[in-house]
C-alpha cells in the first residue's frame, strides 16, 4: 500500500494539545524526511524537518521512533515537528492574531535524508485550533476598557482572570482563549497601541486597569469574590501593581515578570511610581546585530531605583512566579526571589516560585516554538530572549499546568490537580 500519514486527533486539535503523528506503508527500515509547515496570518512561513527510519514493518510512529541527526532536532520527540518550527524570515515570532481561525499545519513525507527533499511520498493537513467549540468570544468596549472576554461553554459563573501581555501592545487573545477552554472566564486586556488607547507607553494609569477589574467582579458570568491576574513580561509588573493597589484580586501569576515598575511611570490616585532606570551602555550587541539587554536595567534595591520597587506587600493575594532561568530580557529569577523576600519580610505568605533551566523569556502556551530573538518595540532592534528549544518547550508544557492548577486552587478552592477538558 502507498505510504500515508496517520494523525490523532485526525483532522483538528487544540493548539496546546499533543498531536500523535505516524506514517504507515513505508518499506522496511526505509529512510525518510518528515517536514511540517505553517503560515501565520501575515503569510510568513515556519518549517521544521526531521530524519527518520521506519521499522521492519514499514511503520513509523513518532512516539516510539527517535529522529536521527541532521534535521531540526534529534532523539525521541513526538512533538518535535511542532515545537521546532522556525521562521524563514529572521527575528519573526509565531503569534496567533485571529483566534477564530486555526493554523493550518501541512505535513509531508519525503524519500531519503538528502539536503534537498527527495520524492514526496505522502502528505496531510491538520488544523491547530484555539477556540474550543462552545467557547464564547465577546469583544468588550465598556467605558475606557478595550478587551476581549472569553467565556467557557455551559452555565457559569466561572473563575475569572485578566490576562496581560507586555511591551508588544495591541490585544493578543490566544493565551486567554486557550485558558478559557479549561473553564476560566478570561479577559484579554489591551493597554496601549490598540484602537483609541495611547499609541505609546509613556505613562500608565492604574485607574484603567481598575475599571477592568470592576468589570470582571460585576460580571454575572464571573465567580467571586475575587479574580486572578496573569501577566507576562511588562504585563507581569502591571499585575503586581494591580494586586498591590486594587481590591478584588485573589491570585496573581507572573511569567518572567518584574517586581519593579518598568518602562513607563505608573500613576494611581496620588501615588506615582517611577520606572526602573536603564543604562544602555550595559547592552551588548553581537556581531549579527542582536542585542543582549539582560544587564540594561538598574538594580531596584539600590539608590533612587528603590522607588520603582512595587510595594507588593500591600497585596492581599497569593503569588505564583514562573521563571525561565535563561531569560535574557531581564533577571526574572532575581525579581522573583526579591519579591519573595519582601513579602516574607512583611509577614506575608511565601509565593510559589517555579524555575525552569534552559527556558527563555517568552514562555507561551504549549507547543509554540521558542523565539530566540525578535525585534523589541522599546529598543527598536532584535533582542535575544534566551532559551534552549527542547528545555523551553518542556517548560511551556509544565508552566501551563502550573498556572491552571494555581488559579483552580485559589479561585475555586479545588485541590491543585490538573483537570481534564471534558
FENUR-V346938 format. One record per residue. N is the residue number from 1. RES is the residue in one letter. OMEGA is omega in degrees with one decimal (999 if undefined). Layout:
# FENUR-V346938
N_RES_OMEGA, N_RES_OMEGA
This chain:
# FENUR-V346938
1_X_-179.2, 2_X_177.2, 3_X_176.2, 4_X_179.5, 5_X_179.0, 6_X_-178.4, 7_X_174.5, 8_X_-4.8, 9_X_-168.1, 10_X_-169.6, 11_X_-171.0, 12_X_175.5, 13_X_173.3, 14_X_-172.9, 15_X_-177.5, 16_X_177.7, 17_X_172.7, 18_X_176.0, 19_X_179.2, 20_X_-176.4, 21_X_176.3, 22_X_175.1, 23_X_178.3, 24_X_176.9, 25_X_175.7, 26_X_174.2, 27_X_177.7, 28_X_177.5, 29_X_-179.5, 30_X_177.9, 31_X_-177.9, 32_X_172.2, 33_X_175.2, 34_X_180.0, 35_X_173.4, 36_X_177.9, 37_X_166.1, 38_X_176.3, 39_X_174.4, 40_X_-174.6, 41_X_177.2, 42_X_179.6, 43_X_-179.6, 44_X_-174.9, 45_X_173.2, 46_X_179.9, 47_X_170.2, 48_X_175.9, 49_X_179.5, 50_X_-179.8, 51_X_-179.3, 52_X_172.2, 53_X_-179.6, 54_X_175.8, 55_X_179.1, 56_X_-178.4, 57_X_-180.0, 58_X_178.8, 59_X_175.8, 60_X_179.6, 61_X_-174.8, 62_X_176.1, 63_X_-177.0, 64_X_-175.5, 65_X_176.8, 66_X_171.5, 67_X_179.0, 68_X_179.9, 69_X_174.1, 70_X_179.2, 71_X_-179.6, 72_X_179.7, 73_X_174.8, 74_X_-178.8, 75_X_-177.3, 76_X_-175.5, 77_X_-176.2, 78_X_-179.3, 79_X_-177.4, 80_X_-177.3, 81_X_174.8, 82_X_-176.1, 83_X_-179.3, 84_X_178.0, 85_X_179.2, 86_X_-177.7, 87_X_173.0, 88_X_177.2, 89_X_-178.8, 90_X_173.4, 91_X_-179.9, 92_X_-176.8, 93_X_178.0, 94_X_172.4, 95_X_176.8, 96_X_-177.3, 97_X_180.0, 98_X_-175.1, 99_X_-178.1, 100_X_175.6, 101_X_179.9, 102_X_163.5, 103_X_176.5, 104_X_-178.5, 105_X_178.4, 106_X_176.9, 107_X_-179.8, 108_X_176.0, 109_X_-179.7, 110_X_175.9, 111_X_169.2, 112_X_-178.0, 113_X_-175.3, 114_X_176.1, 115_X_176.5, 116_X_179.9, 117_X_174.1, 118_X_-179.7, 119_X_176.2, 120_X_-176.7, 121_X_-177.8, 122_X_174.7, 123_X_179.5, 124_X_174.8, 125_X_-179.1, 126_X_178.7, 127_X_174.6, 128_X_-170.2, 129_X_179.7, 130_X_-175.0, 131_X_176.7, 132_X_177.2, 133_X_176.6, 134_X_176.1, 135_X_-177.5, 136_X_177.2, 137_X_-173.0, 138_X_174.1, 139_X_-177.0, 140_X_175.8, 141_X_-177.4, 142_X_-176.0, 143_X_179.7, 144_X_-171.9, 145_X_172.9, 146_X_-169.7, 147_X_171.1, 148_X_179.2, 149_X_175.4, 150_X_-178.9, 151_X_-179.6, 152_X_174.7, 153_X_174.6, 154_X_-177.9, 155_X_177.7, 156_X_2.9, 157_X_-177.3, 158_X_173.3, 159_X_-172.7, 160_X_-179.5, 161_X_168.0, 162_X_-174.3, 163_X_-177.9, 164_X_169.9, 165_X_-169.4, 166_X_-170.9, 167_X_175.8, 168_X_-179.4, 169_X_179.9, 170_X_-178.3, 171_X_174.5, 172_X_-176.1, 173_X_-165.3, 174_X_179.4, 175_X_178.9, 176_X_-178.7, 177_X_179.3, 178_X_179.6, 179_X_179.0, 180_X_177.3, 181_X_-176.7, 182_X_172.3, 183_X_177.3, 184_X_169.8, 185_X_-170.6, 186_X_177.8, 187_X_172.0, 188_X_-171.0, 189_X_172.6, 190_X_174.4, 191_X_168.8, 192_X_178.5, 193_X_178.4, 194_X_179.4, 195_X_-175.9, 196_X_174.5, 197_X_179.9, 198_X_-178.3, 199_X_-178.5, 200_X_-179.5, 201_X_-178.9, 202_X_176.8, 203_X_-177.7, 204_X_176.7, 205_X_-175.3, 206_X_178.0, 207_X_177.2, 208_X_-179.2, 209_X_176.4, 210_X_176.0, 211_X_-178.9, 212_X_177.5, 213_X_-179.2, 214_X_175.9, 215_X_-179.7, 216_X_-177.9, 217_X_-177.3, 218_X_-175.2, 219_X_-176.0, 220_X_-178.4, 221_X_-179.1, 222_X_-178.0, 223_X_177.9, 224_X_0.7, 225_X_-179.3, 226_X_-179.7, 227_X_176.7, 228_X_174.8, 229_X_177.5, 230_X_-178.4, 231_X_176.4, 232_X_173.9, 233_X_177.9, 234_X_175.9, 235_X_178.8, 236_X_-179.1, 237_X_172.4, 238_X_177.3, 239_X_177.8, 240_X_178.0, 241_X_178.4, 242_X_-178.6, 243_X_-176.1, 244_X_-172.1, 245_X_-174.6, 246_X_178.2, 247_X_173.7, 248_X_178.8, 249_X_-177.8, 250_X_-174.6, 251_X_-178.7, 252_X_178.8, 253_X_-179.9, 254_X_173.9, 255_X_-177.9, 256_X_-179.5, 257_X_177.9, 258_X_174.0, 259_X_171.1, 260_X_176.2, 261_X_-172.7, 262_X_166.1, 263_X_-177.3, 264_X_178.8, 265_X_-178.9, 266_X_177.9, 267_X_167.6, 268_X_-176.4, 269_X_-179.6, 270_X_-179.4, 271_X_174.1, 272_X_175.6, 273_X_-179.2, 274_X_176.1, 275_X_175.8, 276_X_-178.8, 277_X_179.4, 278_X_174.4, 279_X_-175.3, 280_X_178.0, 281_X_-179.6, 282_X_177.5, 283_X_177.2, 284_X_179.1, 285_X_-178.3, 286_X_179.1, 287_X_-179.6, 288_X_174.6, 289_X_179.4, 290_X_-178.4, 291_X_171.3, 292_X_-171.4, 293_X_-172.3, 294_X_-177.7, 295_X_-172.7, 296_X_-176.4, 297_X_173.9, 298_X_179.3, 299_X_-177.6, 300_X_177.7, 301_X_-172.0, 302_X_170.2, 303_X_-176.9, 304_X_-179.7, 305_X_175.8, 306_X_-179.7, 307_X_179.2, 308_X_176.3, 309_X_-177.3, 310_X_-177.7, 311_X_-173.5, 312_X_176.1, 313_X_177.2, 314_X_-176.2, 315_X_177.7, 316_X_-175.1, 317_X_172.9, 318_X_-179.1, 319_X_169.3, 320_X_174.7, 321_X_171.3, 322_X_-171.0, 323_X_168.4, 324_X_-173.7, 325_X_174.4, 326_X_176.5, 327_X_178.3, 328_X_176.4, 329_X_175.2, 330_X_-171.8, 331_X_-174.9, 332_X_-178.3, 333_X_176.3, 334_X_-179.8, 335_X_-179.2, 336_X_-178.3, 337_X_-179.7, 338_X_175.3, 339_X_178.7, 340_X_179.5, 341_X_-176.8, 342_X_177.5, 343_X_-176.4, 344_X_177.9, 345_X_178.7, 346_X_175.3, 347_X_180.0, 348_X_-179.5, 349_X_177.2, 350_X_179.6, 351_X_171.0, 352_X_174.7, 353_X_178.8, 354_X_-176.4, 355_X_-179.4, 356_X_175.3, 357_X_175.9, 358_X_177.6, 359_X_-179.0, 360_X_-171.3, 361_X_-173.9, 362_X_174.7, 363_X_-174.0, 364_X_171.4, 365_X_-174.4, 366_X_170.4, 367_X_164.8, 368_X_178.8, 369_X_179.3, 370_X_173.6, 371_X_-176.4, 372_X_-179.6, 373_X_172.8, 374_X_-175.5, 375_X_178.0, 376_X_-173.6, 377_X_-178.8, 378_X_-179.0, 379_X_176.4, 380_X_179.0, 381_X_179.2, 382_X_-178.1, 383_X_177.8, 384_X_-179.9, 385_X_-179.6, 386_X_177.5, 387_X_174.6, 388_X_-165.0, 389_X_-176.4, 390_X_179.6, 391_X_-179.7, 392_X_178.0, 393_X_180.0, 394_X_177.9, 395_X_-178.9, 396_X_179.9, 397_X_-177.6, 398_X_-178.4, 399_X_179.3, 400_X_176.9, 401_X_-179.6, 402_X_-178.5, 403_X_179.5, 404_X_-178.9, 405_X_179.3, 406_X_-179.2, 407_X_179.3, 408_X_-178.6, 409_X_-171.5, 410_X_-178.9, 411_X_-179.3, 412_X_-177.6, 413_X_178.9, 414_X_175.4, 415_X_-175.6, 416_X_167.0, 417_X_-178.2, 418_X_-176.6, 419_X_-177.6, 420_X_-177.5, 421_X_-170.9, 422_X_999
